[in-house]
């Protein structure tokens, strides 16, 4: 009997030790736990009048999944980490509760929303302003937008006038704090939006410095499409025993997004892109390249082909970048070529396509880039141009994020032979052959006119030229 008791006690010790080891291991790897106790989801009918009006003002008839699940924890004031796919409506998950939690009678900063990019800060601010239109009780609640690249005075005025909500990027926010323009001691809520991106952009020192100025008794929230170990670690540092609400642990890609990739020769990528644009006929599309130089080249290349195209990269001033986004949203521009500065904060409801011209070097960016389309349940298409050298990494990205990536073949061009022969013929033609005074360029307006008014006449001329070029080609073989 004693032996059995000793054995039982020994087993219990082993079990306790094992649990302690598991617990320590979870701490080491930054494992996150679901909220405890869990809260029931909310619907629009469960919201206060102001929040309900804000929902309708935003253009929604019901709450999105991330909003239904996250809002109850925000309203209860419990620190929370939310992992949710890009375009799922997580901005609304932290903006809507503000219409209940912020006191509009107190003219002081109460909420700080940190974002990685100016574009995302601007988009959040616009969404907030749209929501508050229909909320008379909280219409006195103000938000100030703070980021670099623009003047200080309007931002200083907004802070001094007591804007309750501050939305901005870490660098400029910290700048205002250090210059005593922004008293962070009155803050009661901190939101870290797209935290993974802020860390990958090197904002951790600024984030850490900002948090040191924010009261410890605040509530804190972290939202992100991906949750790599470095983000988990920062979450445990900045948040107080947060619950982890994951709506996309196994699949962070947007399910309504169709993914295809084409294997291309590096020297043919621009022509293949132009061909795909012709075949896909996107209503509006983003084209992502890895470098500012590539963006500039593609902008000129596509503009020369007659496309309504704009560019956006770090070389442009903030005002030009904002104008480029406005033209895209308003439908004045069909295509926008951009570096990853545009991977966050672009919210265009009818963006039908994303073209990834260069496979991203950071695996997470395939999600951030493709997430610009298929937003809020809409359908979208992501097309990747991959070289043979990049194909292995592209497949690793797809495997990591459970992306159903289809390899596609470019359709045969029935006019490829004719086009090639005619281009050879064009290269041989002298600018003023057989005593003709006009150059080739002089006839371009006529050809453009014929292509619209009399395409059959132009086609007959092309057929004759093609026949002559083909005969000459056969004679030389």
C-alpha positions as semicolon CSV with decimal commas, in nm:
position;residue;x (nm);y (nm);z (nm)
1;X;0,000;0,000;0,000
2;X;0,278;0,239;0,098
3;X;0,451;0,156;-0,225
4;X;0,135;0,240;-0,419
5;X;0,097;0,571;-0,235
6;X;0,458;0,662;-0,302
7;X;0,417;0,568;-0,665
8;X;0,101;0,778;-0,693
9;X;0,270;1,075;-0,527
10;X;0,569;1,036;-0,758
11;X;0,339;1,031;-1,061
12;X;0,166;1,348;-0,943
13;X;0,500;1,520;-0,900
14;X;0,597;1,415;-1,252
15;X;0,265;1,548;-1,386
16;X;0,307;1,878;-1,201
17;X;0,664;1,909;-1,325
18;X;0,549;1,835;-1,677
19;X;0,279;2,101;-1,654
20;X;0,529;2,349;-1,512
21;X;0,764;2,274;-1,802
22;X;0,482;2,320;-2,050
23;X;0,387;2,648;-1,886
24;X;0,747;2,768;-1,896
25;X;0,775;2,661;-2,257
26;X;0,459;2,852;-2,346
27;X;0,606;3,160;-2,183
28;X;0,932;3,115;-2,373
29;X;0,769;3,091;-2,715
30;X;0,514;3,360;-2,640
31;X;0,213;3,132;-2,676
32;X;-0,112;3,321;-2,647
33;X;-0,433;3,199;-2,486
34;X;-0,796;3,254;-2,572
35;X;-0,988;3,505;-2,358
36;X;-1,092;3,360;-2,023
37;X;-1,375;3,381;-1,949
38;X;-1,505;3,400;-2,308
39;X;-1,780;3,647;-2,399
40;X;-2,078;3,598;-2,628
41;X;-2,074;3,756;-2,970
42;X;-2,270;4,074;-3,039
43;X;-2,506;4,172;-3,318
44;X;-2,619;4,519;-3,424
45;X;-2,930;4,475;-3,207
46;X;-2,706;4,441;-2,899
47;X;-2,529;4,773;-2,956
48;X;-2,609;5,109;-2,802
49;X;-2,791;5,367;-3,011
50;X;-2,475;5,562;-3,096
51;X;-2,284;5,250;-3,197
52;X;-2,577;5,125;-3,404
53;X;-2,597;5,456;-3,590
54;X;-2,221;5,446;-3,648
55;X;-2,258;5,101;-3,807
56;X;-2,517;5,227;-4,053
57;X;-2,318;5,545;-4,123
58;X;-2,022;5,325;-4,218
59;X;-2,242;5,155;-4,476
60;X;-2,285;4,820;-4,301
61;X;-2,615;4,643;-4,245
62;X;-2,467;4,402;-3,991
63;X;-2,145;4,346;-3,799
64;X;-1,859;4,154;-3,957
65;X;-1,723;3,844;-3,790
66;X;-1,424;4,014;-3,626
67;X;-1,649;4,291;-3,496
68;X;-1,905;4,052;-3,348
69;X;-1,633;3,865;-3,161
70;X;-1,399;4,148;-3,054
71;X;-1,635;4,432;-2,958
72;X;-1,765;4,263;-2,639
73;X;-1,411;4,247;-2,497
74;X;-1,339;4,610;-2,589
75;X;-1,659;4,728;-2,424
76;X;-1,568;4,532;-2,111
77;X;-1,220;4,686;-2,103
78;X;-1,020;4,364;-2,136
79;X;-0,681;4,369;-2,309
80;X;-0,704;4,177;-2,633
81;X;-0,495;4,060;-2,927
82;X;-0,690;4,008;-3,248
83;X;-0,555;3,818;-3,546
84;X;-0,785;3,861;-3,842
85;X;-0,738;3,851;-4,216
86;X;-0,671;4,174;-4,403
87;X;-0,990;4,342;-4,520
88;X;-1,210;4,165;-4,264
89;X;-1,333;4,481;-4,092
90;X;-1,102;4,494;-3,792
91;X;-1,079;4,875;-3,812
92;X;-1,446;4,887;-3,722
93;X;-1,381;4,646;-3,434
94;X;-1,183;4,910;-3,247
95;X;-1,354;5,226;-3,379
96;X;-1,716;5,136;-3,306
97;X;-1,671;5,093;-2,926
98;X;-1,526;5,444;-2,905
99;X;-1,877;5,582;-2,947
100;X;-1,961;5,430;-2,609
101;X;-1,628;5,453;-2,429
102;X;-1,499;5,802;-2,510
103;X;-1,633;6,096;-2,310
104;X;-1,695;6,381;-2,558
105;X;-1,730;6,630;-2,272
106;X;-1,364;6,584;-2,172
107;X;-1,145;6,788;-2,403
108;X;-0,835;6,573;-2,362
109;X;-0,666;6,287;-2,541
110;X;-0,829;5,956;-2,438
111;X;-0,744;5,709;-2,716
112;X;-0,422;5,657;-2,913
113;X;-0,430;5,449;-3,231
114;X;-0,084;5,370;-3,367
115;X;-0,045;5,259;-3,729
116;X;0,262;5,175;-3,940
117;X;0,188;5,403;-4,238
118;X;0,046;5,743;-4,312
119;X;-0,199;5,591;-4,559
120;X;-0,346;5,358;-4,299
121;X;-0,372;5,640;-4,043
122;X;-0,554;5,851;-4,298
123;X;-0,793;5,568;-4,385
124;X;-0,877;5,504;-4,018
125;X;-0,940;5,876;-3,967
126;X;-1,171;5,889;-4,269
127;X;-1,364;5,587;-4,144
128;X;-1,402;5,747;-3,801
129;X;-1,531;6,071;-3,950
130;X;-1,781;5,877;-4,161
131;X;-1,910;5,687;-3,858
132;X;-1,964;5,993;-3,639
133;X;-2,185;6,170;-3,895
134;X;-2,493;5,985;-3,768
135;X;-2,418;6,004;-3,395
136;X;-2,549;6,338;-3,261
137;X;-2,464;6,257;-2,900
138;X;-2,098;6,186;-2,976
139;X;-2,063;6,420;-3,272
140;X;-1,856;6,645;-3,045
141;X;-1,592;6,373;-3,028
142;X;-1,293;6,477;-3,237
143;X;-1,000;6,290;-3,386
144;X;-0,664;6,437;-3,482
145;X;-0,450;6,282;-3,754
146;X;-0,075;6,283;-3,685
147;X;0,199;6,167;-3,922
148;X;0,515;6,295;-4,084
149;X;0,562;6,462;-4,419
150;X;0,309;6,738;-4,345
151;X;0,305;7,052;-4,134
152;X;0,302;7,048;-3,753
153;X;0,064;7,333;-3,676
154;X;-0,272;7,168;-3,765
155;X;-0,166;6,868;-3,555
156;X;-0,064;7,088;-3,260
157;X;-0,395;7,275;-3,285
158;X;-0,591;6,949;-3,285
159;X;-0,412;6,828;-2,973
160;X;-0,446;7,160;-2,788
161;X;-0,815;7,182;-2,877
162;X;-0,869;6,855;-2,692
163;X;-0,922;6,595;-2,965
164;X;-1,018;6,280;-2,777
165;X;-0,887;6,034;-3,038
166;X;-0,532;6,048;-3,174
167;X;-0,453;5,848;-3,489
168;X;-0,100;5,842;-3,624
169;X;0,238;5,689;-3,693
170;X;0,493;5,621;-3,416
171;X;0,765;5,863;-3,529
172;X;0,557;6,181;-3,539
173;X;0,354;6,079;-3,231
174;X;0,674;6,043;-3,028
175;X;0,799;6,372;-3,168
176;X;0,492;6,554;-3,035
177;X;0,525;6,383;-2,697
178;X;0,889;6,489;-2,661
179;X;0,804;6,846;-2,762
180;X;0,527;6,853;-2,498
181;X;0,260;6,905;-2,762
182;X;0,092;6,579;-2,666
183;X;0,019;6,493;-2,303
184;X;-0,014;6,113;-2,315
185;X;-0,089;6,092;-1,940
186;X;-0,462;6,134;-2,005
187;X;-0,485;5,834;-2,237
188;X;-0,709;5,547;-2,132
189;X;-0,685;5,326;-2,440
190;X;-0,399;5,220;-2,669
191;X;-0,458;5,048;-3,003
192;X;-0,170;4,896;-3,201
193;X;-0,301;4,840;-3,552
194;X;-0,104;4,620;-3,793
195;X;0,153;4,561;-3,521
196;X;0,352;4,313;-3,729
197;X;0,411;4,580;-3,990
198;X;0,520;4,838;-3,733
199;X;0,781;4,596;-3,604
200;X;0,904;4,499;-3,951
201;X;0,947;4,869;-4,031
202;X;1,169;4,915;-3,727
203;X;0,925;5,107;-3,506
204;X;0,982;4,898;-3,193
205;X;1,207;5,158;-3,016
206;X;0,950;5,433;-3,083
207;X;0,662;5,209;-2,971
208;X;0,846;5,124;-2,651
209;X;0,921;5,490;-2,581
210;X;0,560;5,593;-2,645
211;X;0,421;5,322;-2,416
212;X;0,642;5,450;-2,132
213;X;0,448;5,780;-2,146
214;X;0,106;5,613;-2,140
215;X;-0,057;5,534;-1,802
216;X;-0,020;5,176;-1,683
217;X;-0,389;5,147;-1,600
218;X;-0,488;5,183;-1,965
219;X;-0,656;4,912;-2,173
220;X;-0,460;4,796;-2,477
221;X;-0,549;4,622;-2,801
222;X;-0,338;4,475;-3,078
223;X;-0,473;4,396;-3,426
224;X;-0,285;4,218;-3,701
225;X;-0,330;3,991;-4,002
226;X;-0,029;3,779;-3,904
227;X;0,111;3,685;-3,566
228;X;0,480;3,586;-3,593
229;X;0,682;3,522;-3,273
230;X;0,824;3,876;-3,258
231;X;0,471;4,018;-3,246
232;X;0,365;3,772;-2,975
233;X;0,661;3,880;-2,767
234;X;0,577;4,250;-2,800
235;X;0,213;4,175;-2,721
236;X;0,311;4,027;-2,388
237;X;0,532;4,330;-2,321
238;X;0,280;4,602;-2,406
239;X;-0,049;4,437;-2,304
240;X;-0,164;4,319;-1,962
241;X;-0,248;3,946;-1,966
242;X;-0,426;3,976;-2,301
243;X;-0,669;3,726;-2,444
244;X;-0,588;3,604;-2,794
245;X;-0,879;3,612;-3,036
246;X;-0,782;3,445;-3,361
247;X;-1,016;3,441;-3,654
248;X;-0,750;3,329;-3,900
249;X;-0,485;3,112;-3,732
250;X;-0,507;2,845;-3,997
251;X;-0,597;3,060;-4,293
252;X;-0,508;3,429;-4,298
253;X;-0,559;3,473;-4,669
254;X;-0,891;3,606;-4,787
255;X;-1,109;3,315;-4,895
256;X;-1,280;3,517;-5,168
257;X;-0,941;3,590;-5,324
258;X;-0,840;3,385;-5,626
259;X;-0,462;3,334;-5,642
260;X;-0,276;3,255;-5,965
261;X;0,087;3,272;-6,063
262;X;0,271;3,267;-6,394
263;X;0,630;3,161;-6,451
264;X;0,802;3,425;-6,662
265;X;1,146;3,513;-6,789
266;X;1,279;3,818;-6,598
267;X;1,332;4,002;-6,927
268;X;0,970;3,943;-7,033
269;X;0,792;4,048;-6,713
270;X;0,681;4,391;-6,835
271;X;0,535;4,251;-7,158
272;X;0,365;3,967;-6,971
273;X;0,212;4,217;-6,727
274;X;0,076;4,424;-7,016
275;X;-0,067;4,111;-7,174
276;X;-0,236;4,004;-6,851
277;X;-0,385;4,351;-6,805
278;X;-0,531;4,322;-7,152
279;X;-0,673;3,975;-7,083
280;X;-0,803;4,042;-6,730
281;X;-0,941;4,391;-6,799
282;X;-0,943;4,491;-6,429
283;X;-1,176;4,770;-6,323
284;X;-0,910;4,898;-6,085
285;X;-0,587;4,728;-5,986
286;X;-0,279;4,765;-5,771
287;X;0,055;4,653;-5,911
288;X;0,323;4,584;-5,650
289;X;0,695;4,605;-5,722
290;X;0,980;4,567;-5,474
291;X;1,175;4,883;-5,553
292;X;1,106;5,248;-5,622
293;X;1,307;5,222;-5,943
294;X;1,089;4,937;-6,069
295;X;0,774;5,134;-5,982
296;X;0,897;5,432;-6,180
297;X;0,981;5,213;-6,480
298;X;0,645;5,032;-6,480
299;X;0,459;5,362;-6,449
300;X;0,626;5,496;-6,764
301;X;0,596;5,162;-6,946
302;X;0,221;5,132;-6,887
303;X;0,156;5,502;-6,949
304;X;0,327;5,470;-7,287
305;X;0,085;5,188;-7,366
306;X;-0,210;5,419;-7,302
307;X;-0,316;5,301;-6,956
308;X;-0,457;5,537;-6,694
309;X;-0,185;5,468;-6,440
310;X;-0,033;5,639;-6,140
311;X;0,258;5,555;-5,911
312;X;0,317;5,562;-5,538
313;X;0,645;5,513;-5,355
314;X;0,854;5,661;-5,078
315;X;1,008;5,910;-5,323
316;X;0,680;6,095;-5,357
317;X;0,570;6,364;-5,115
318;X;0,283;6,286;-4,883
319;X;0,054;6,518;-5,076
320;X;0,128;6,341;-5,405
321;X;0,074;6,002;-5,246
322;X;-0,261;6,110;-5,107
323;X;-0,366;6,249;-5,446
324;X;-0,271;5,921;-5,612
325;X;-0,491;5,730;-5,367
326;X;-0,779;5,973;-5,411
327;X;-0,764;5,937;-5,790
328;X;-0,773;5,558;-5,755
329;X;-1,069;5,567;-5,515
330;X;-1,258;5,818;-5,733
331;X;-1,207;5,609;-6,047
332;X;-0,992;5,872;-6,218
333;X;-0,702;5,625;-6,228
334;X;-0,743;5,262;-6,328
335;X;-0,404;5,131;-6,222
336;X;-0,168;5,219;-5,937
337;X;0,190;5,090;-5,934
338;X;0,334;5,092;-5,584
339;X;0,598;4,968;-5,346
340;X;0,493;4,814;-5,016
341;X;0,430;5,162;-4,879
342;X;0,085;5,102;-5,030
343;X;0,039;4,753;-4,888
344;X;-0,138;4,900;-4,586
345;X;-0,407;5,162;-4,566
346;X;-0,547;5,139;-4,918
347;X;-0,918;5,067;-4,887
348;X;-1,078;5,072;-5,232
349;X;-1,408;4,889;-5,226
350;X;-1,409;4,788;-5,592
351;X;-1,041;4,700;-5,633
352;X;-1,080;4,391;-5,850
353;X;-0,716;4,284;-5,896
354;X;-0,376;4,286;-5,734
355;X;-0,075;4,213;-5,954
356;X;0,240;4,114;-5,769
357;X;0,507;4,203;-6,023
358;X;0,793;4,105;-5,790
359;X;0,765;3,821;-5,539
360;X;0,802;3,993;-5,199
361;X;1,117;3,932;-4,999
362;X;0,922;3,919;-4,672
363;X;0,678;3,628;-4,671
364;X;0,412;3,821;-4,480
365;X;0,378;4,075;-4,758
366;X;0,199;3,832;-4,987
367;X;-0,090;3,862;-4,742
368;X;-0,063;4,239;-4,703
369;X;-0,043;4,292;-5,079
370;X;-0,321;4,053;-5,178
371;X;-0,538;4,183;-4,895
372;X;-0,595;4,506;-5,084
373;X;-0,855;4,321;-5,293
374;X;-1,141;4,088;-5,188
375;X;-1,218;4,317;-4,896
376;X;-1,517;4,275;-4,665
377;X;-1,647;3,967;-4,843
378;X;-1,609;4,095;-5,199
379;X;-1,437;3,879;-5,460
380;X;-1,092;3,958;-5,593
381;X;-0,800;3,821;-5,792
382;X;-0,431;3,817;-5,706
383;X;-0,187;3,743;-5,987
384;X;0,182;3,684;-5,921
385;X;0,460;3,703;-6,180
386;X;0,729;3,465;-6,064
387;X;1,065;3,379;-6,211
388;X;1,195;3,023;-6,183
389;X;1,437;3,153;-5,918
390;X;1,151;3,285;-5,700
391;X;0,909;2,996;-5,747
392;X;1,033;2,795;-5,448
393;X;0,995;3,089;-5,206
394;X;0,654;3,170;-5,352
395;X;0,534;2,817;-5,283
396;X;0,670;2,838;-4,928
397;X;0,466;3,155;-4,875
398;X;0,155;2,985;-5,007
399;X;0,213;2,688;-4,776
400;X;0,275;2,908;-4,472
401;X;-0,049;3,100;-4,514
402;X;-0,258;2,817;-4,659
403;X;-0,305;2,995;-4,991
404;X;-0,460;2,793;-5,271
405;X;-0,212;2,909;-5,533
406;X;-0,278;2,793;-5,888
407;X;-0,006;2,780;-6,151
408;X;-0,146;2,916;-6,476
409;X;-0,024;2,917;-6,833
410;X;-0,031;3,223;-7,051
411;X;-0,278;3,173;-7,338
412;X;-0,138;3,150;-7,686
413;X;-0,143;3,475;-7,878
414;X;-0,300;3,396;-8,219
415;X;-0,136;3,705;-8,365
416;X;0,212;3,655;-8,223
417;X;0,366;3,555;-8,557
418;X;0,201;3,844;-8,739
419;X;0,308;4,089;-8,469
420;X;0,668;3,966;-8,481
421;X;0,690;3,989;-8,859
422;X;0,533;4,334;-8,866
423;X;0,773;4,457;-8,597
424;X;1,065;4,333;-8,807
425;X;0,921;4,510;-9,109
426;X;0,876;4,831;-8,911
427;X;1,240;4,817;-8,799
428;X;1,352;4,802;-9,163
429;X;1,142;5,093;-9,285
430;X;1,329;5,420;-9,335
431;X;1,167;5,729;-9,189
432;X;1,120;5,875;-9,538
433;X;1,121;5,587;-9,792
434;X;1,075;5,625;-10,167
435;X;1,058;6,000;-10,158
436;X;0,765;6,010;-9,911
437;X;0,801;6,324;-9,704
438;X;0,606;6,218;-9,394
439;X;0,758;6,009;-9,117
440;X;0,588;5,710;-8,957
441;X;0,488;5,927;-8,662
442;X;0,291;6,156;-8,895
443;X;0,049;5,871;-8,967
444;X;-0,011;5,772;-8,605
445;X;-0,317;6,004;-8,559
446;X;-0,473;5,861;-8,876
447;X;-0,417;5,505;-8,757
448;X;-0,570;5,587;-8,419
449;X;-0,873;5,737;-8,590
450;X;-0,912;5,438;-8,821
451;X;-0,882;5,194;-8,531
452;X;-1,195;5,351;-8,380
453;X;-1,400;5,444;-8,688
454;X;-1,291;5,199;-8,961
455;X;-1,111;4,902;-8,799
456;X;-1,188;4,677;-9,099
457;X;-1,003;4,919;-9,331
458;X;-0,699;4,919;-9,104
459;X;-0,718;4,540;-9,070
460;X;-0,706;4,498;-9,449
461;X;-0,386;4,706;-9,466
462;X;-0,231;4,504;-9,184
463;X;-0,328;4,178;-9,360
464;X;-0,157;4,291;-9,681
465;X;0,158;4,398;-9,495
466;X;0,161;4,069;-9,306
467;X;0,131;3,873;-9,632
468;X;0,425;4,065;-9,777
469;X;0,633;4,018;-9,464
470;X;0,554;3,645;-9,451
471;X;0,646;3,600;-9,819
472;X;0,975;3,780;-9,766
473;X;1,044;3,569;-9,459
474;X;0,987;3,245;-9,654
475;X;1,212;3,364;-9,939
476;X;1,500;3,424;-9,701
477;X;1,479;3,074;-9,543
